[in-house]
């Protein structure tokens, strides 16, 4: 029975860990949200996310591109311009983002003493 409990637990833990490896951290979801709200250029994304540094944004954009959540397009213009767009695969995170938003709103109310479920 104990082995079955461990196996069942691992069936949940391993995919959750895999997901968190991709989207965890302070910046990945805010970047995805910013791009999804229409901020496509590096400086626009940077301005839309308070306190993110250029170095961190650059690293996180590369990581999200590696995980196929966004696409980087370089336009041969003068000066050269670069745009970031979400891939169709990134839209699979929409329900996760909405669930986190709802839970975060609920949690904030609870922590501030405004929840009837205290």
ZIFENPE-V281667 format. One record per backbone hydrogen bond with DSSP energy under -0.5 kcal/mol. CO is the residue of the C=O (numbers start at 1). NH is the residue of the N-H. If there is no record, write none. Layout:
# ZIFENPE-V281667
[[CO/NH] [CO/NH]]
This chain:
# ZIFENPE-V281667
[[1/5] [2/6] [3/7] [4/8] [5/9] [6/10] [7/11] [8/12] [9/12] [9/13] [10/14] [12/16] [13/17] [14/18] [15/19] [16/20] [17/21] [18/22] [19/22] [19/23] [20/24] [23/29] [27/31] [28/32] [29/33] [30/34] [31/35] [32/36] [33/37] [34/39] [35/38] [38/40] [40/84] [41/45] [42/46] [43/47] [44/48] [45/49] [46/49] [48/50] [49/52] [53/57] [54/58] [55/59] [56/60] [57/61] [58/62] [59/63] [60/64] [61/65] [62/66] [63/67] [64/69] [64/70] [65/68] [69/87] [71/73] [71/85] [73/75] [73/83] [75/77] [75/81] [77/79] [81/75] [83/73] [85/71] [87/90] [87/91] [88/91] [89/92] [90/93] [91/94] [93/97] [94/98] [95/99] [96/100] [97/101] [98/102] [99/103] [100/104] [101/105] [102/106] [103/107] [104/108] [105/109] [106/110] [107/111] [108/112] [109/114] [109/115] [110/113] [115/118]]
